[in-house]
């Protein structure tokens, strides 16, 4: 007599849900499908619970916020904890991944969860929404065929200047656009360092408050920036780009 086999629980899906880049009505930057899927989920993995709750509240979810389960994944999460965060999907429930701003997995610790989902046979579904990196590149007029994103440059002046010189050399060697970010309260110090360290013929683009009513994108040569008034950057989210003349 054959012993009945236990049926395998179907895996849930992992939805990658782009968050807002600032305080705007979600429907102005997110497609209806993204909003509707996020509204219906009961389980999320998020970078910061407070920011995620604020975002989910703007979507008018189908259930009370207090009943939505939020697992936390950020730079402090131990690597051996990541798979545990997939428990809802492994048990058959759909799961959403939300970063603090923009697209999960892009300049974001969520990539570790996505990699774990692939290892465990969980379908990964990327949803459409704003990415500050891509929006800045689109609006810069710089090389969009070849580019590199570097995250944060060093904070201390000497290694930061060295990093900027390396980016300058990479542009001369490859023509690739170089993108990076800074903590908003250090934006002005970073711009000072760029104007001091980089070749005057390089293009330098500042993209600030993307998708917001105060959005500004300006592209000039380093030499032109040295002579021009700067936008007010203190405590405003910005993407910085360096590119070939």
C-alpha positions in Angstrom: 0.0 0.0 0.0 1.4 3.4 -1.0 1.9 5.9 1.7 0.1 9.2 0.9 2.6 12.0 0.3 2.3 15.3 2.2 1.3 18.1 -0.2 3.8 20.9 -0.4 2.6 24.3 0.6 2.6 26.7 -2.4 5.0 29.5 -2.0 3.8 33.1 -1.7 5.3 35.8 -3.9 7.7 38.6 -2.9 6.5 41.9 -4.3 9.1 44.7 -4.6 7.1 47.9 -3.8 8.6 51.3 -4.6 8.0 53.9 -1.9 7.6 57.6 -2.3 10.6 60.0 -2.5 8.8 62.6 -0.4 5.4 63.7 0.8 3.2 63.6 -2.3 -0.2 61.9 -3.1 0.8 58.3 -4.0 -1.4 58.3 -7.2 0.8 61.1 -8.6 3.9 58.8 -8.8 2.7 55.2 -8.4 0.7 53.2 -10.9 -2.7 51.8 -9.8 -1.5 48.2 -9.9 1.4 49.0 -7.5 -1.0 50.7 -5.1 -3.7 48.0 -5.3 -1.2 45.2 -4.6 0.3 47.0 -1.7 -3.1 47.7 -0.2 -4.0 44.0 -0.2 -0.9 42.6 1.5 -0.8 41.6 5.2 3.0 41.0 5.5 5.9 43.3 4.7 9.6 43.5 5.2 10.7 47.1 5.6 13.8 49.2 6.1 12.3 51.4 8.9 8.9 50.4 10.4 7.9 54.0 11.2 8.5 55.2 7.6 6.8 52.1 6.2 3.6 52.7 8.3 3.5 56.3 7.1 3.8 55.2 3.5 1.2 52.4 3.9 -1.2 54.8 5.6 -1.2 57.0 2.5 -2.2 54.0 0.4 -5.4 53.4 2.5 -4.7 49.7 3.0 -7.5 47.1 3.1 -6.9 46.2 6.8 -6.0 48.2 9.9 -2.4 49.2 10.1 -2.1 47.6 13.5 -2.9 44.2 11.9 -0.2 44.4 9.3 3.0 42.5 10.1 6.3 44.3 9.5 9.6 42.5 9.6 12.7 44.8 9.7 15.6 44.6 7.3 18.4 47.2 7.3 22.1 47.5 7.5 22.0 46.2 11.1 20.1 43.0 10.3 22.4 39.9 10.8 22.8 37.8 7.6 21.4 34.7 9.3 18.2 36.5 10.1 17.3 37.3 6.5 15.8 34.0 5.6 13.5 34.1 8.7 12.0 37.3 7.2 10.7 35.1 4.3 8.5 33.0 6.6 5.2 34.3 5.4 6.0 33.6 1.7 7.4 30.2 2.7 4.1 29.5 4.3 2.1 30.5 1.3 1.3 34.2 1.9 2.4 37.0 -0.4 5.0 39.4 1.1 5.9 43.0 0.2 9.4 44.6 0.4 9.5 48.3 1.1 12.6 50.6 1.4 12.5 54.0 3.1 12.4 55.7 -0.3 12.5 54.6 -3.9 12.9 51.1 -5.3 13.7 48.1 -3.1 17.1 46.6 -3.8 18.5 49.7 -5.5 20.9 51.5 -3.1 19.0 49.6 -0.4 19.6 46.6 1.9 16.6 44.8 0.5 18.7 43.1 -2.1 19.6 40.5 0.5 16.0 39.5 0.9 15.5 39.2 -2.9 18.6 37.0 -3.2 17.3 34.7 -0.4 13.9 34.5 -2.1 15.5 33.3 -5.3 17.4 30.6 -3.3 14.1 29.4 -1.8 12.2 29.3 -5.0 9.9 32.3 -4.2 8.7 34.2 -7.2 10.0 37.8 -7.1 7.7 40.5 -8.7 9.1 44.0 -9.2 6.5 46.7 -9.3 6.7 50.1 -11.0 7.5 53.3 -9.1 10.1 56.1 -8.6 13.8 55.5 -8.4 15.8 58.6 -7.6 18.9 57.2 -9.3 17.1 56.5 -12.6 15.1 59.7 -12.5 18.3 61.8 -11.9 20.1 60.0 -14.7 17.1 60.5 -17.1 17.0 64.2 -16.4 20.7 64.8 -16.4 21.4 64.6 -20.1 24.5 62.5 -19.4 25.5 59.1 -20.6 22.7 56.7 -19.8 24.2 53.8 -21.7 27.1 53.4 -19.3 26.9 54.5 -15.7 27.9 53.5 -12.1 26.2 54.3 -8.8 28.6 54.6 -5.8 26.3 55.3 -2.9 28.0 57.5 -0.3 31.5 58.8 -0.8 33.8 59.0 2.2 32.9 61.7 4.7 36.5 62.8 5.7 38.0 65.3 3.3 41.2 63.5 2.3 39.6 60.2 1.3 36.7 62.0 -0.2 39.0 64.1 -2.4 40.8 60.9 -3.5 37.5 59.2 -4.3 36.4 62.2 -6.5 39.7 62.1 -8.4 39.1 58.4 -9.0 35.7 59.2 -10.5 37.2 62.0 -12.6 39.7 59.5 -14.0 37.0 56.8 -14.6 35.0 59.3 -16.6 38.1 60.2 -18.7 38.8 56.5 -19.2 35.3 55.1 -19.9 32.9 58.0 -20.4 30.6 56.4 -17.9 28.4 58.7 -15.8 29.2 58.5 -12.1 26.3 58.9 -9.6 26.4 59.2 -5.8 24.5 60.6 -2.8 25.1 62.2 0.5 23.3 62.6 3.8 21.2 65.8 3.2 22.8 67.9 5.9 26.2 67.3 4.3 25.2 68.2 0.7 26.9 71.6 0.7 30.2 70.2 2.0 30.1 67.6 -0.8 29.5 70.2 -3.5 32.4 72.2 -2.1 34.6 69.2 -2.4 33.5 68.4 -5.9 34.1 71.9 -7.2 37.6 71.8 -5.6 38.7 68.4 -6.7 37.2 67.8 -10.1 38.4 68.9 -13.6 36.7 72.1 -14.7 35.5 70.7 -18.0 33.5 67.8 -16.3 29.7 68.0 -16.3 28.2 68.1 -12.8 24.5 67.6 -12.3 22.5 68.2 -9.1 19.0 66.6 -8.9 17.1 67.5 -5.8 13.6 66.8 -4.4 12.8 64.5 -7.3 9.0 64.0 -7.8 8.2 66.9 -5.4 6.9 70.3 -6.2 10.3 71.8 -5.3 12.1 69.5 -7.7 15.2 71.0 -9.4 17.7 69.4 -11.8 20.7 71.5 -13.0 23.6 70.4 -15.2 26.6 72.6 -15.7 30.4 72.2 -16.1 32.5 72.4 -13.0 33.8 75.7 -14.2 30.3 77.1 -14.6 29.2 75.8 -11.2 32.2 77.6 -9.6 30.8 80.9 -11.0 27.1 80.3 -10.6 24.7 80.6 -7.6 24.0 77.2 -6.1 20.6 75.8 -5.3 19.8 75.6 -1.5 20.6 72.0 -0.7 20.7 71.8 3.1 18.5 68.9 4.3 17.1 68.2 0.9 17.4 64.7 -0.7 19.7 64.9 -3.7 21.5 62.8 -6.3 24.8 64.0 -7.7 26.2 63.1 -11.1 29.5 63.6 -12.8 29.9 63.1 -16.5 32.0 63.6 -19.6 32.2 67.1 -21.2 
